[in-house]
């Protein structure tokens, strides 16, 4: 925790498908495979994202040092519109997770490595979101153009088409920026990667905990940490949002409490960093799972009502984009890990060590 004191001083001293060809992209345009685009994006923007995340962490610590109400700032997220719910709460969780790792990593080198690897994974997620939107908007535009051939005097369809074209242009501009391409340069993206399937319900949390780099090398097993997380959240929160916001608040507050212990010359709490990390990952996973299930349900409902007409195809493209975006968020929860899901075995009870830490967390939360 000495790194927390050092950081405070620094703050105050330093102050499968191919993009459909259109008029904008044709046979001579540069073609990027999705995996190549991801690597190019990292080369172009990773250092910038790391610096942005580092600045965000400094600002967060300064707010806490100035005793701005942490609980109040996090609680305001509960009032965001439903359409922005997942995005806003996810951002709060990502901030809290980065903040926790920065202040509780065992040494500076580990903290720098974790910040770099997580920044890269979140950058991959950002590109995956735009790529998904690119493909879906092209399909939606094709369907709307086909519909207008049959219904020439349809103002609503014309407005939908204009909106879709504007969103496609914004998406292409965003991808160009991430790839470092000149403004207005046409390009074609090709899908060559498959996102992981949603995790099996019986071991989704244990799998996520086994996959993330933040917990690699921990003496506590994923199954033990998962059991402790379930004990922490059991019966406390009514919705996924409440659990996610409670996790963010806990992750942001705990380093301050740990620093107080250090100032009082009290022993370091072995396993607390791993427990807090697991709480954050679990909340992130649950949020992504809930988003995926909602998107999948909406897509299935739309499919039942859809026909072969162009209007139905446009709606289907929108629904498929939401499902694919949710899959990208699930992939980000797993980090850069890929392969077969590890077997996690039966669920144990939380070890006594973690139960004591949970009691301390509850005390902090109630103070």
Secondary structure, 3 states (H helix, E strand, C coil): CHHHHHHHHHHHHHCCCECCCCCCCCCCCEEEEHHHHHHHHHHHHHHHHHHHHHHHHHHHHHHHHCCCCHHHHHHHHHHCCHHHHHHHHHHHHHHHHHHHHHHHCCCHHHHHHHHHHHHHHHHHHHHHHHHHHHHHHHHHHHHHHHHHHHCCCCHHHHHHHHHHHHHHHHHHHHHHHHHCCCCCCCEEEECCCCCCCCCCCCCHHHHHHHHCHHHCCCCCCHHHHHHHHHHHHCCCCCCHHHHHHHHHHHHHHHHHHHHHHHHCCCCCCCCHHHHHHHHHHHHHHHHHHHHHHHHHHHHHHHHHHCCCCHHHHHHHHHHHHHHHHHHHHHHHHCCCCCCCCCCCCCCCCCCHHHHHHHHHHHHHHHC
